[in-house]
């Protein structure tokens, strides 16, 4: 069965309601997970971020890092990727530094956003040139760069149409796909290009980061689509312990998250076995 993983936020602001990110790491290990994905918080900037601290904690708890989610660059704005000016140049150079750091730690995959949720910049050749620079560096380092579907349509398709790199991959976020794209992810176009996933649920009105099967995503269809797309990666959660889960303990939440992911992995394996028998 596929490996199961869950996200860890590497900063002081808690990811989960009522307990710290450090506690999350320990509880994730106690729940039986073997892998996590982690956020990257500007480790190369003055004063550093939380990446190194949490990487050490993760490894001390015998957890493996499946991939690193590059930072959102809230201040500069990821939207500057597509715009003329020094901000966009600085942005891509920072991401290149991020790749150098994670490569030095033996991490082979990152995922990233290519748009800002509240600002839609026009797709542009300058954005393609910057992404090509990033992908060229990723190829030298042996790192895959997975682009996540976020809020605005067309950007991942635009990049994949203009850049042909074996290291250019896609990250499918099930929650984003449901609430922002009404489940219209182009699995055919991205066949054999999905390298990682963020699996979580919502009711279609907001990005709620619920456990799978607690919203109204059609998980049977999504699992079938993943199978048809040739997805071979981990079954990874981006669900969050919120106030709606206060009836169970944090440890029980992570155990339940693992159980839900195992259910997805088992159903995916069954579909793959059925295909092999045909």
Protein Blocks (a to p, Z undefined) as FASTA:
>chain_A
ZZdddddddbfbdfbghiafklmmmmmmmnopabdcdddehklbghiaaklmmmmmmmmn
opacfbdcddeklmnopmlmmpgcjklmmmmmmmmmmmmmmmmnopabdcddfbdfkbcc
dddfklmmmmmmmmmmmmmnopacddddfkbghklmmmmmmpccfkbccdddfklmmmmn
nopacfklmgokafbdcddddehlacehpaehiamcdfklmmmmmmmnopabdcddfbdc
dfklmmpcfklmmmmmmmmmmmmmmmmmmmmmmmmmZZ
